[in-house]
């Protein structure tokens, strides 16, 4: 039994469960209890997203080489996942699930296995010779916790390593601290230059790891009833994730219980809606950029690390990577009180030890919280629950039908000693640098019914709203500034105006940088004239955004390449990683500072004039022609002829790094990837409706009409109305 166009009825523990697709292809579940709704959601998720769920699980387990292919890239991906040790105490965490949550999570697993037992394995896995094992509650916990690491914590860690590499390559302390102003401690350059960094993953392994859902930048905003036509709050959200994939990361669903209805987006493999609403509240997250990762330096010799004059053996963790059709490989990882060593302690030298604040004692509350928020009836109640999140660090906005609005930052933050930024690796043998546990959740930023009546988060620095300093590397504030600007432009706002904001393509970054660039433009250059006439909107048919991007890239290469890291490194950061896409605001601040120490080879205008002239020589075409991407099948994209219809495109991805419709394109492990609004919601709290759009379709079966039926709506700013 599978879900197509006709209603399916399941026998739940508390009554019959009806499941039926609505006109949009969204499954609607009608059940009597949360437990039965969870069973149905598990059944629906594996019906629509078996490939996504099982592929993600086998990668997160570090068993892809065992189950899918003995390819070297999968072996390396498995080794990397095992090195992270993301789930060291998952069995212990199960004991901390609240009874109703444990019951619902178990029912979710029962629903997955009920489907697998009757409908079997999808074709893709049959071709690979892989038969998924039964789903367990542990798998759900693993997926919920891992969503907090990939694309979030790991990118912060990569940026901290980049800072280390910059120091090792001779960027002086003054320039480092100007580029990264949250660095407060003295930099021990001589010690940092001794550190040996672990080699990067091979590109093919990175490709496989990219199948794991990754949160990146996002927008959310909420206004009080004072600013809305309806007289009630309106909440909007658009999480920015990789979009050029089929199926999309999110699964859209409606759950109807006798006392409440839940609408929105869930992550397949987990039993709750994360972005959406119930009859009483609406909720949407963005990523905080909280620094949840720290590195310490250890001096190693003969498999030991130094404490004063003593040498102490590392704790050993042995893992066996099974390889399909080949002999297994045994690997050993080394731990101490600071975390996991990135290197071989039998090769004498200095190495990094990595510590994630959510390594242990986390996992249960990710499920407890999302379950309890779904049931919440007020902003205060939801904020109270969100505060308990540990591994997941997000900016949650909430609105309720009583007219309240609120914001709560979540996550577990190291209580670092005074003067320790978290951005610079410090000696592991110096106890004065050890964290003092974790920051109280009450010290994290939050707002409740602010007098301004508006809350906007778009990954900007929000430290000023709390007592702690969770963010030391934030995204630039341009998107947040633009959203606030648009919200203040109208006295009374309705959902149609919110749609316009969702799709806005105006760049405040371009507006600000052009104040510096325009005086440097020549009068006898065609592209310069085009740029002078630009209104800072990234239209697909406009050449001006391309000219600006050519000049902006030339500025980055000149300032940070020629006078810093080298052009090869800057080109790599721009094209092959997400690091610049995340932290470009730090680099912009240098450009805005006329007296920056980065301009030591001339005045700012002298340096930028050379870059402007270089950028104007680059080819300029309509912007949309530089933005063509394909939405590719998760497993077989590019591997089968196009007439099979597994991929969708080409599509001109709208927007750029600083537009509300963020559209970032780069490569990761040689694979083209993106982040852009993966779903959008608008909830006017004067009613119980929800407006949504998203990419792809709800079902991952390529030959169904629900595989990519959402694409045209997402591209053309058309919303579904969920009742």
Secondary structure, 3 states (H helix, E strand, C coil): CCCCCCCEEEECCCCEEEEEECCCCCEEEECCCHHHHHHHHHHHHHHHHHHHHHHHHHHHCCCHHHHCCCCHHHHHHHHHHHHHCCCCCHHHHHCCCCHHHHHHHHHHHHHHHHHHHHHCCCHHHHHHCCCCCCCCHHHHHHHHHHCCHHHHHHHHHHHHHHHHHHHHCCCCHHHHHHHCCCCCCCCCHHHHHHEECCCCCCHHHHHHHCCCCCEEEEEEEEECHHHECCCCCEEEEEEEECCCEECCCEEEEEEEECCEEEEEEEECCCCCEEEEECCCEEEEEEECCECCEEEEEEEEECCEEEECCEEEECEEEEEEECCCCCCCEEEEEEEECCEEEECCCCCCEEEEEEEECCCCCCCHHHHHHHHHHHHCCCHHHHHHHHCCCCCCCEEEEEEECCCCEEEEECCCCECCCCCCCCCCCEECCCHHHCCCCECCHHHCCEEECCCCCEEEECCCCCHHHCCCCCECCCCCCHHHHHHHHHHHHCCCECHHHHHHHHCCCECHHHHHHHHHHHHHCCCCCHHHHHHHCCCCECCCCCCHHHHHHHHHHHHHHHHHHHHHHCHHHHHHHHHHCCHHHHHHHHHHHHHHCCCCHHHCCCCHHHHHHHHHHHHHHCCCCCHHHHCEEEEEECCCCCCCCHHHCCCEEEEECCCECCCCCEEEEEEECCEEEEEEECEEEEEECCCCCEEEEECCCCCCCCCCCCCCCCHHHHHCCCCEEEC
